[in-house]
Amino acid sequence: MNELYAVYFQPEDWLAFRENRRFNPGDSVKSVFPSPFPFYGAIRTALLKKYNVKLFYHKKPELSQELLEKIGDENNPGLIKLYGPFLYSEENGIKKHYFPAPKNIYIYEHDSNKTEYKIMQYFDTEIKFEDLQLGLAWIPEYDNVQEIGENYIELQELVNLQSEKEFVLSNPENFEIESRLGIALEKSYKKSKEGMIYTMTIYRFKNGGFFMLTDSRETVEELSKIDFVFLGSKQRWCNVKIESFPYNVFQKIQSENVAIELITPAIYENGITPKEAKFGEIRIKAVAANKKMAISGWDYTSGKPKPMHQAVSPGTVYYLDKVPENDEVITNQSLYNQFGFGRFVYIPYKPFE
Amino acid sequence: MEGKVFLMYAETELHAGKGMDIGVLDLPIQRERKTKFPIIQGIKGALRANIDNDKLDKEKIFGSEPGDGEETKPGTVAFSEAKILLFPVRNPERLFIWVTCPLVLIRFLRNFEKKDLIKHVESTQISDSEAVTLDNQSSVWIEDIKLNAKKSDWLLDFAEKLSIQASDIDYIKNKLKKDIVVVNDNIFSQIVETMTNVIPRVRIDREKGIVETGALWYEEYLPQDTIMYFIARETVYSDGNELNLLENALKDRVISIGGKETLGKGLVNLKVVNL
């Protein structure tokens, strides 16, 4: 794989990514962790502006073939190749990068009250899950086991996990989820209109924001043309910066037993797994699954919602029977893989003895 | 920079409320949850309500009005929230001074790509007992708190540039050149949380002429002379001239933002600044 770059999206104040449903006056909506789609849309729109393409609401812009091949459209990412989004914080110029925590982690409390984050082992048995025969991701201890409360793993800790060293999970402290109240004012009087009130939850960052990864020089060249995007609901402004990423999270690991952790959503034919629980010839031995998530979006050119899919959430772990020769065997199984769906990192596991 | 920064100088107290709350304050102001810094979320609506239709094509700038049953159209200008820049506090020697902090300054200066100034702000260490000042005094009072003062040239540079554009009144310009202090982020967070104006209000029973039972409540206000700012930027649907039209319709105007308008609250003077 080529050198990795991070594309940072630093919001000015807050960001919101609405639930996939219609939004009416008097409503209350939640912000969800975003899929890659709002980021692709925001980048494409900013690039269209940079290329002096006049945009009209609810009208698809007429693009030359050359421009279409560069920046793509809603079905084709063009030269833009990004994986994410993920969270980052930045204080005094130092960035910390947070990825989804693998779902096969638990906490073991030692007698000395020291706690240790451990990876579930693979238990070779046969259980029937829907129409699949799978083994189990297994906690080998009976006592002193705690569930994890953290949802993220910081980059250096992921490096430790991949190297089979001690690691910890964490929750970044650089943002809060706030509730925002909106009203409509009467035209002639400065008072709120009856029934015209809504609330929505928003991500407010004290520092940092979201980032995406790319290993494509062409993507870096295109994105270098923009300094900012309007991202998510209510067109919130984000500064855009590109920097070299310090570690290749996608590289293969030195371990006899290899699992993969999804770090972006994946949409598989069989729901929680690809068809017949296989990535090509590679068999899935066990799954530690996160909750499913809905993936959709809003098509601005037609003013209609995009098709809705149930996706496997980031954090889901698949125990594999062997190491794939190339990553495409796995990523190609997911719908929208060209938009960065189904990206994963390798993590080690041990069989239960 | 790709947008315009509008400075808001509060000519009267400001109340942009977050609604009813549980606690001592019945009607608190809007704040960032993480930092407690005051904000005003509904800038766009307030501006729309303050501009006459004959001065500006409001639907083009702000988008279509909601609630007429049809899908709304987006505007051509996007607005940030209004954010705090300088917060006035009582000072026994100078009547009042403006307080700010590195995080607030960095957020503000980012809009002007002032990388050198941002580096100076970032590299200035301010302890809980210190404040960066514009002159050579040994200490500075923030209400009843005495902090050790240390002078910094970068603050002078900032105050000079801001003062020229923040007000038309020479007295205010001169005061801004000497009465800004910078405390650390945590102290500033505590100042803006505890040194706002809290005003008790009552409702009088019209027949009896006395306070109605249970009709006592407390409202929170940002003090007069608070300086906030917001940024307006053209969206992808703009023709490239909307910001100039907006600036012409708003600059040097006194408009009403937030609640309690009929009590004379919320009057702010708008200026476009470029450091």
Chai-1 contact restraints between the chains, C-beta under 6 A:
chainA,res_idxA,chainB,res_idxB,connection_type,confidence,min_distance_angstrom,max_distance_angstrom,comment,restraint_id
A,E12,B,S80,contact,1.0,0.0,6.0,A-B,restraint_1
A,D13,B,S80,contact,1.0,0.0,6.0,A-B,restraint_2
A,D13,B,E81,contact,1.0,0.0,6.0,A-B,restraint_3
A,T45,B,V236,contact,1.0,0.0,6.0,A-B,restraint_4
A,K49,B,V236,contact,1.0,0.0,6.0,A-B,restraint_5
A,L55,B,V236,contact,1.0,0.0,6.0,A-B,restraint_6
A,L55,B,Y237,contact,1.0,0.0,6.0,A-B,restraint_7
A,Y57,B,K73,contact,1.0,0.0,6.0,A-B,restraint_8
A,Y57,B,Y237,contact,1.0,0.0,6.0,A-B,restraint_9
A,E176,B,R33,contact,1.0,0.0,6.0,A-B,restraint_10
A,E176,B,K34,contact,1.0,0.0,6.0,A-B,restraint_11
A,E178,B,R33,contact,1.0,0.0,6.0,A-B,restraint_12
A,A184,B,P66,contact,1.0,0.0,6.0,A-B,restraint_13
A,A184,B,G67,contact,1.0,0.0,6.0,A-B,restraint_14
A,L185,B,G45,contact,1.0,0.0,6.0,A-B,restraint_15
A,L185,B,A49,contact,1.0,0.0,6.0,A-B,restraint_16
A,K190,B,A49,contact,1.0,0.0,6.0,A-B,restraint_17
A,K190,B,E261,contact,1.0,0.0,6.0,A-B,restraint_18
A,M196,B,G67,contact,1.0,0.0,6.0,A-B,restraint_19
A,K206,B,K34,contact,1.0,0.0,6.0,A-B,restraint_20
A,K206,B,T35,contact,1.0,0.0,6.0,A-B,restraint_21
A,Q235,B,A78,contact,1.0,0.0,6.0,A-B,restraint_22
A,Q235,B,T235,contact,1.0,0.0,6.0,A-B,restraint_23
